[in-house]
Amino acid sequence: MFDMGSTIFTRHWIGLTFALSTLVGLIMSPCHGPSSFAISSAAAAEFSSAQKTEIQSIIKDYLIENPEILRDALNELELRDRAAAANARAAVVADMSGPLYTSQQQSVVGNPDGKISLIEFFDYNCGYCKRALGDIAQLIKDNPDLRVVLKDLPILSPGSIEAARVAGALRNQFKGEKFWAFHQKLLSSHGPVAKAQALAVAKDLGADMDKLEKDMASPDIVQGIAVTDRVAKELDINGTPSFVLGEEVVVGAVGRDELQSKITNIRKCGKTTCS
């Protein structure tokens, strides 16, 4: 469904630390109110070596006798993490003046004044992005009020970064339909994509190559890619393609029909899912 640019590490060890800390609070306090789950560093420093050994023994015995407490703590941690991530995503998506919508290092195709925005995070070497290209093209044709924002998220290879830098610099010359032609041609090309392939497509479409090379050296290009990467992390996006449509983050090449359904719902009720 989508290509991942980084390994997702398990948080089990963090959860275990959380669970053990909670358990220590339970064991060391005579009551189990909210304040009983924290032991101050000053109090802990007062424990003798023998007392610490005894505490560790109590914890070990308690875990062996009640292993379900770790499961419960991990479940609670997961719920809190999900809630925090959802709140963070909602804040980014709701900020219409933020970099998700207004970054200079992005391209707008379709209707630039469209009432509905579809934002795509993509990588020029992403196989699933290549498959989704036809879906996006058809959505633009079928929805005259659709504004599509293309955001380079080069996470798959050094070549992806090179291609993103060419594309970023080319935005100074190509806008709208002209950039869309470049994007489609490069993304639909076969084989690995890097600087040479991106420059070749730009040249074929009539770009000023001297200006393009000069613009590629601008710090703004690298900064723009970094901003997109930061926004993606804030949205908990770690693979391509990923989309933002209305208030929803859609991960993976879910297909034209699903995206069209969400667009239709936004037009109908203002949300991707109508009650």
Residue pairs with C-beta under 8 A, 6 or more apart in sequence:
1 128
1 251
1 252
1 253
1 254
2 126
2 128
2 239
2 240
2 241
2 242
2 251
2 252
2 253
3 123
3 126
3 127
3 128
3 129
3 155
3 156
3 239
3 240
4 155
4 238
4 239
5 123
5 153
5 155
5 156
5 238
5 239
5 240
6 155
6 238
8 238
11 77
11 81
12 74
14 77
15 70
15 73
15 74
15 77
15 78
16 70
16 74
18 73
18 74
18 77
19 69
19 70
19 73
19 74
19 77
20 59
21 37
22 37
22 69
22 73
23 59
23 62
23 63
23 69
23 73
24 39
24 55
24 59
25 36
25 37
25 38
25 39
26 32
26 36
26 37
27 55
27 58
27 59
27 62
28 39
28 55
29 36
29 37
47 55
62 69
63 69
63 70
85 236
88 234
88 235
88 236
89 234
89 235
89 236
89 249
90 247
92 98
92 100
92 231
92 234
92 235
93 100
93 235
93 244
93 247
93 249
94 247
95 101
98 231
99 227
99 228
99 230
99 231
100 119
100 231
100 235
100 244
101 117
101 119
101 149
103 151
103 224
103 227
103 228
103 231
104 220
104 224
105 151
105 152
105 168
105 171
105 220
105 221
105 223
105 224
105 225
105 227
105 228
106 149
106 150
106 151
106 152
106 224
106 228
107 149
107 150
107 167
107 171
107 175
107 179
107 180
107 183
108 147
108 148
108 149
108 150
108 176
109 140
109 148
109 150
109 176
109 177
109 179
109 180
109 183
110 118
110 140
110 143
110 146
110 147
110 148
111 144
111 145
111 146
111 147
112 147
112 176
113 147
114 143
114 144
114 145
114 146
114 147
115 145
115 147
116 143
116 145
116 146
116 147
116 245
116 246
116 263
116 266
116 267
117 146
117 147
117 148
117 149
117 244
117 245
118 136
118 139
118 146
118 147
118 148
118 149
118 243
118 244
118 245
118 259
118 263
119 148
119 149
119 151
119 243
119 244
119 245
120 129
120 132
120 136
120 148
120 149
120 150
120 151
120 241
120 242
120 243
121 151
121 153
121 228
121 232
121 237
121 240
121 241
121 242
121 243
122 129
122 132
122 150
122 151
122 152
122 153
122 187
122 240
122 241
123 129
123 152
123 153
123 154
123 155
123 156
123 160
123 164
123 240
124 152
124 154
124 160
124 163
124 164
124 167
124 186
124 187
124 193
124 198
125 156
125 157
125 159
125 160
125 163
125 192
125 193
126 156
126 240
126 241
128 240
128 241
128 252
128 253
129 187
129 240
129 241
129 253
130 187
130 188
131 253
132 241
132 253
133 184
133 187
133 188
134 256
135 253
135 255
135 256
135 259
136 148
137 184
138 256
139 146
139 148
139 256
139 259
139 260
139 263
140 146
140 148
142 260
143 260
143 263
145 267
146 263
150 179
150 183
151 228
151 231
152 164
152 167
152 168
152 225
152 228
153 228
153 229
153 232
153 237
153 240
153 242
154 160
154 161
154 163
154 164
154 225
155 229
155 238
155 239
155 240
156 240
157 192
157 194
158 194
159 192
159 193
159 194
159 195
160 193
160 194
161 225
162 194
162 195
162 198
163 186
163 193
163 194
163 195
163 197
163 198
164 225
165 195
165 216
165 221
165 222
165 225
166 195
166 198
166 199
166 202
166 212
166 216
167 182
167 183
167 186
167 198
168 216
168 220
168 221
168 224
168 225
169 212
169 215
169 216
169 218
169 221
170 179
170 182
170 202
170 207
170 212
170 215
171 179
172 211
172 215
173 207
173 208
173 211
173 212
174 181
174 182
174 205
174 207
178 205
181 205
182 201
182 202
182 205
185 201
185 204
185 205
186 193
186 197
186 198
186 201
189 197
189 201
191 197
199 209
199 212
202 209
202 212
203 209
215 221
232 238
232 242
235 242
235 244
235 249
236 249
237 249
237 251
239 251
239 252
241 252
241 253
242 249
242 250
242 251
242 252
243 249
243 250
243 251
243 254
243 259
244 250
245 259
245 262
245 263
245 266
245 272
246 262
246 266
246 270
246 271
246 272
247 271
247 272
248 262
248 272
248 273
250 258
250 259
250 262
262 272
262 273
265 271
265 272
265 273
265 274
266 272
268 274
269 275
